[in-house]
Amino acid sequence: MKKYISPSLVNGKINAPASKSYLQRAVIAAMLAQGRSVLHNCTLCDDSKAVLSIAQSLGAKVIKDYSDIIITGGFQVPSGELNCHESGLALRMLSPIVALLPDPITVNGSGSLLNRPIELIIDSLSQLNIKVISNNHQLPITIDGNLLGGNFEIDGSNGSQLLTGLLMALPLAQKDSIISVKNLKSKPYIDITIDLLREFGICIYHDNYQQFRITGNQSYKNTNYNIEGDWSSAAFMLVAGAIAGEIEILGVNPKSKQADIRILDVLKAVGAEISVSNESIIIKKNNLIGFDFDAEDCPDLFPPLVALAANCKTPSTINGVSRLYSKESNRAVSLQEEFNKIGVSINIDENRMIIKPSQIKFNTVNSHNDHRVVMATAVAALCSEQGIEIEDYECINKSYPDFFNDLHKTTQHK
């Protein structure tokens, strides 16, 4: 299917959807706790639905009550395989957790997740004497072992999601553990994990993100937990306001540990008008200059930043391209191909992406089954000559199902 986005002015306000980074972690923590936990301010995307389904398969009881999710903890061997669908976080987070159970468990996925690398999962669990059987180093995998804890080393250069799973699983192991981590990327996501675990009664200690010390035989406690708004999703709408009018985003935490809050740093650098309060963020269009930004720790900002750079007066550079190759698509190539179609020149020089601004022209672009490519091209279309047509746009359900509704509520055709 195709969706046409017309040249439009932006003026309005929206509520940010729930952060799936927080929500997915909180669902699993509540599953591991004894008793009843209540998660507040929940909106569900496909990735979050996948984790909720897995929690139920592993023994938790789940009740959805408007924006609350009530979870009664339970953790047992599932009757069948666990399906992460297309959630990379679910796969990497749950692999160490299910290794705590005594019987072999098969973990599978769908779509692009079937092609994502899993060598790091196999290597890390093998160091802990967990047997992992894979399909030629791809999904499905069968995890067979009784995770006891111990000391081992992992490579963090491809992200922090597996480390999150290990930090959630090892407190329940019998022995204490020490994880040595080399070249950790996406450190803010580990801050999210550690802070959330603390709310559920779990303590983690680390030395400058290089060595993590985990005491075994801890217990998760049930709790009430508020899911904050998602900066990854809000970034697209904030860019829309910066290039095409004015927008107010409610429900985001201005002191958040989410990596993508750094969109504010870029918007300030380019010259957008910004007003920040505890209640909302307001962004207004202004004359925008190019920027130079390091996205190594926040690679999900690449797509909205490309849309922003296309509308600046001078070229922009984003560092961290190596973090894009194993997303829902090869996101570096996807962004380059689709923005080139609409007249925006993107060059990739080793680990740098260089974007030259240009008048955005009409064309039909493809999503590459990548939700963030869809949102980036849709935002770029607001300042185009004749709009843009997007093929296979439904993949936005992975992270932000209401994106087009929110865009429609805040735009008026030129």
PyMOL commands that set and color helices and strands:
alter all, ss='L'
color gray80, all
select helices_A, chain A and resi 20-32+46-57+88-98+111-115+119-127+161-172+187-199+231-244+259-270+299-309+321-324+331-341+371-381+393-398+403-409
alter helices_A, ss='H'
color red, helices_A
select strands_A, chain A and resi 2-5+8-15+36-40+61-65+68-72+82-83+105-108+131-134+141-144+151-155+177-182+204-207+211-214+224-226+245-250+273-276+280-284+292-294+316-319+345-349+352-356+364-366+388-391+411-413
alter strands_A, ss='S'
color yellow, strands_A
deselect
rebuild
show_as cartoon
